[in-house]
Amino acid sequence: MIDGMDLEEFDQHVQSLRARAARSGFEEIEDFKVIEGLTASAEDIAAAEGALGATLPEQYKAFMLRYGGGQFGFLDLLPIPTAASAHHVDDVVSVSQAEFPDGSFVAVAPVGTGDYWCFPVLDGRCSDEVWFHYHDVDEPTLEAPSFLEFAARLGIRP
């Protein structure tokens, strides 16, 4: 279990992921990145929050500044919209607005089945928790108590 993880501890897990990828030869495969790194600036994040009408969790914002969206180990994270991420069809804002027009959730990662991992939104603030939202069921389930724990558990798999 990865309880109470901070960004420094998370960075150690990322180094482990990069080392495992290097040992496996993944870094030699053309066009494959263990961490795609579509980072966002503080201004990009503020613009996304304005478009979403919700304040994003601090851990998530720190992650997007440092690592960014796109491929992150075993997880595909929706990027914050930026000029560099324009080649991505989907981003946090466009998917969230399409999938949750009532603003009840902010989607952060697709599952690939029409389902998303999301932050619930209450009173204009995203929860720190990450929930799994089924596209055909009205009962989302708690996935992780924080974004870093979610990203480590599903992306890094320490």
Beta strands, then each sheet from edge to edge (+ up, - down):
strand 1: 70-72
strand 2: 75-77
strand 3: 105-110
strand 4: 116-122
strand 5: 125-126
strand 6: 130-133
strand 7: 141-144
sheet 1: 1+ 2-
sheet 2: 3+ 4- 5+
sheet 3: 3+ 4- 6+ 7-
end
